[in-house]
Amino acid sequence: MLDYLGLEADLTTEERMIRDEARRFVDEEIRPDIGDHFEAGTFPTELIPEMGELGFYAPTIDGYGLPGVGDRAYGVLMQELEAGDSGLRSMASVQGALVMHPIHAFGSEEQKERWLPALGTGEAVGCFGLTEPEHGSNPSGMQTRAEKDGDEYVLNGSKTWITNSPIADVAVVWGRDTSAEESPVRGFLVETDRDGVTTNEIHDKLSMRASVTGDIGLDDVRVPEEDVLPGVEGMKGPLSCLTQARYGISWGVVGAARDAFETALEYAKGRDQFGGPIARFQMQQDKLAEMATKITNGQLMAYRLAELKERGELRNQQVSMAKRHNVRMAREVSRTAREMLGGNGITTDYSPMRHLANMETVYTYEGTHDIHTLVLGADLTGIPAFE
Ligand SMILES: Cc1cc2nc3c(=O)[nH]c(=O)nc-3n(C[C@H](O)[C@H](O)[C@H](O)COP(=O)(O)OP(=O)(O)OC[C@H]3O[C@@H](n4cnc5c(N)ncnc54)[C@H](O)[C@@H]3O)c2cc1C
């Protein structure tokens, strides 16, 4: 596996164990069927509890049956899962960073005890509802409303492009609390079997096919007051979850790029044209050298983010830089790897085209490439250029 600057030599025994276990899981449980799942547009839902048993969901949380591993261990885990498929890493990211993380950070003790053990084992599945049909890059414009009625809230609105919504037991829904002054954004834990909740699957995706995506309809949905996340108000609630998930993406996409590179390297050494392996051509070696260098750059960024995060010094703008850089890198690397496989490269028999297609989603979700450009631009100049 490509580790040109020997970064993995610094991993602790625990981090190596997590890496090896995730690699074994991907090799045995994901690689054999992932092409079929991608073609069929399905996620291997039967693996959700096994992923829980293996500690893939929010393993950085300590307590509630969760192991409390370090941020670098979490990054390494995301990298190995995305080497299998971005759909697999998305499942773990949403469950961990976007559902369990806000419950842990902002939830009441009752909410934590009710949900964290069940989500950690994969007995329950969660989803994160922020994006709306009319509000994607600018979620603060959200129209979902929660109106207080006695000791309940009544929710109305619609969310779209929600990973896992059709298979979720609980949705973290972000909406404006119209009963409070200035209608702040609040997080609501909405069980998907409540009256008035619908979750329709979005079909016809040409990217992230091995992942379940849907919408969430909320039509006069009554939610008790105890199901509101008490510890946060305003956009910092959803945005802090996104920083956590983007940290995982910055690591994850390095895995996808590495897998595309390894596939192209092996193919180039085995594929003969003009009397010998295509790996002997300078043009193909140039592609391999470029890919290896780009991936190594991405690895360096990911490892540095982990150091900063473990010290408690990581800024969300630094995460934006790594998400933006590493996703573009993985998109470029998977396209070059696809080229090197010739005609075979466009099939599901090999991973690069699948990774390339997935990168179109990863480039867009969790803040588009453009939005992260604006985040960096504002940080560097002090002048926000969003509007
Ligand atoms: C497969 C998939 C899974 C997803 N999962 C989830 C999920 O689990 N939960 C969730 O809440 N959301 C999820 N999303 C939604 C995702 O976060 C949004 O698609 C994303 O934020 C972009 O919003 P949009 O699609 O409405 O695009 P728009 O905001 O309409 O953007 C369209 C284009 O305009 C550009 N643009 C927008 N504003 C500016 C600006 N100020 N300056 C320059 N360019 C700009 C964008 O970069 C983009 O290129 C998912 C999306 C996909 C595709």
The ligand as a Tripos MOL2 file, in Angstrom:
@<TRIPOS>MOLECULE
LIG
   53    58     1     0     0
SMALL
NO_CHARGES

@<TRIPOS>ATOM
      1 C1        -25.3470   11.7440   -2.2960 C.3       1 LIG1
      2 C2        -25.5330   12.9410   -1.4160 C.ar      1 LIG1
      3 C3        -25.6800   12.7670   -0.0390 C.ar      1 LIG1
      4 C4        -25.9190   13.8680    0.7960 C.ar      1 LIG1
      5 N1        -26.1310   13.6550    2.1490 N.ar      1 LIG1
      6 C5        -26.5760   14.6980    2.9310 C.ar      1 LIG1
      7 C6        -26.9790   14.4800    4.2930 C.ar      1 LIG1
      8 O1        -26.8670   13.3600    4.8240 O.2       1 LIG1
      9 N2        -27.5010   15.5200    4.9790 N.ar      1 LIG1
     10 C7        -27.6410   16.7750    4.4540 C.ar      1 LIG1
     11 O2        -28.1320   17.6620    5.1410 O.2       1 LIG1
     12 N3        -27.2500   17.0130    3.1660 N.ar      1 LIG1
     13 C8        -26.7200   16.0220    2.3970 C.ar      1 LIG1
     14 N4        -26.3480   16.2490    1.0780 N.ar      1 LIG1
     15 C9        -26.5800   17.5690    0.5090 C.3       1 LIG1
     16 C10       -25.3220   18.3600    0.1890 C.3       1 LIG1
     17 O3        -24.7010   18.7830    1.3750 O.3       1 LIG1
     18 C11       -25.7130   19.5010   -0.7630 C.3       1 LIG1
     19 O4        -25.9670   18.9260   -2.0250 O.3       1 LIG1
     20 C12       -24.6390   20.5780   -0.8570 C.3       1 LIG1
     21 O5        -24.5510   21.3120    0.3420 O.3       1 LIG1
     22 C13       -24.8620   21.5460   -2.0270 C.3       1 LIG1
     23 O6        -26.1580   22.0560   -2.0110 O.3       1 LIG1
     24 P1        -27.0420   22.0210   -3.3610 P.3       1 LIG1
     25 O7        -26.9870   20.6520   -3.9120 O.co2     1 LIG1
     26 O8        -28.3660   22.6030   -3.0260 O.co2     1 LIG1
     27 O9        -26.2710   22.9540   -4.3620 O.3       1 LIG1
     28 P2        -26.3470   24.5960   -4.4810 P.3       1 LIG1
     29 O10       -26.1490   25.2060   -3.1110 O.co2     1 LIG1
     30 O11       -27.5920   24.9400   -5.2170 O.co2     1 LIG1
     31 O12       -25.0830   24.8780   -5.3500 O.3       1 LIG1
     32 C14       -25.0800   24.7460   -6.7970 C.3       1 LIG1
     33 C15       -23.7270   25.2730   -7.3000 C.3       1 LIG1
     34 O13       -23.6000   26.6710   -6.9570 O.3       1 LIG1
     35 C16       -22.3900   26.8760   -6.2600 C.3       1 LIG1
     36 N5        -22.5600   27.9620   -5.2860 N.ar      1 LIG1
     37 C17       -23.5110   28.0670   -4.2950 C.ar      1 LIG1
     38 N6        -23.3210   29.1890   -3.5790 N.ar      1 LIG1
     39 C18       -22.2270   29.8140   -4.1020 C.ar      1 LIG1
     40 C19       -21.4940   31.0090   -3.7850 C.ar      1 LIG1
     41 N7        -21.8510   31.7900   -2.7520 N.pl3     1 LIG1
     42 N8        -20.4260   31.3410   -4.5440 N.ar      1 LIG1
     43 C20       -20.0210   30.5410   -5.5750 C.ar      1 LIG1
     44 N9        -20.6640   29.3960   -5.9320 N.ar      1 LIG1
     45 C21       -21.7440   29.0400   -5.1890 C.ar      1 LIG1
     46 C22       -22.0680   25.5570   -5.5850 C.3       1 LIG1
     47 O14       -20.6830   25.4360   -5.2850 O.3       1 LIG1
     48 C23       -22.5400   24.5580   -6.6560 C.3       1 LIG1
     49 O15       -21.5230   24.3610   -7.5990 O.3       1 LIG1
     50 C24       -26.0080   15.1600    0.2380 C.ar      1 LIG1
     51 C25       -25.8000   15.3380   -1.1430 C.ar      1 LIG1
     52 C26       -25.5690   14.2540   -1.9620 C.ar      1 LIG1
     53 C27       -25.3900   14.4760   -3.4340 C.3       1 LIG1
@<TRIPOS>BOND
     1     1     2 1
     2     2     3 ar
     3     2    52 ar
     4     3     4 ar
     5     4     5 ar
     6     4    50 ar
     7     5     6 ar
     8     6     7 ar
     9     6    13 1
    10     7     8 2
    11     7     9 ar
    12     9    10 ar
    13    10    11 2
    14    10    12 ar
    15    12    13 ar
    16    13    14 ar
    17    14    15 1
    18    14    50 ar
    19    15    16 1
    20    16    17 1
    21    16    18 1
    22    18    19 1
    23    18    20 1
    24    20    21 1
    25    20    22 1
    26    22    23 1
    27    23    24 1
    28    24    25 2
    29    24    26 1
    30    24    27 1
    31    27    28 1
    32    28    29 2
    33    28    30 1
    34    28    31 1
    35    31    32 1
    36    32    33 1
    37    33    34 1
    38    33    48 1
    39    34    35 1
    40    35    36 1
    41    35    46 1
    42    36    37 ar
    43    36    45 ar
    44    37    38 ar
    45    38    39 ar
    46    39    40 ar
    47    39    45 ar
    48    40    41 1
    49    40    42 ar
    50    42    43 ar
    51    43    44 ar
    52    44    45 ar
    53    46    47 1
    54    46    48 1
    55    48    49 1
    56    50    51 ar
    57    51    52 ar
    58    52    53 1
@<TRIPOS>SUBSTRUCTURE
     1 LIG1         1 GROUP 0 **** ****
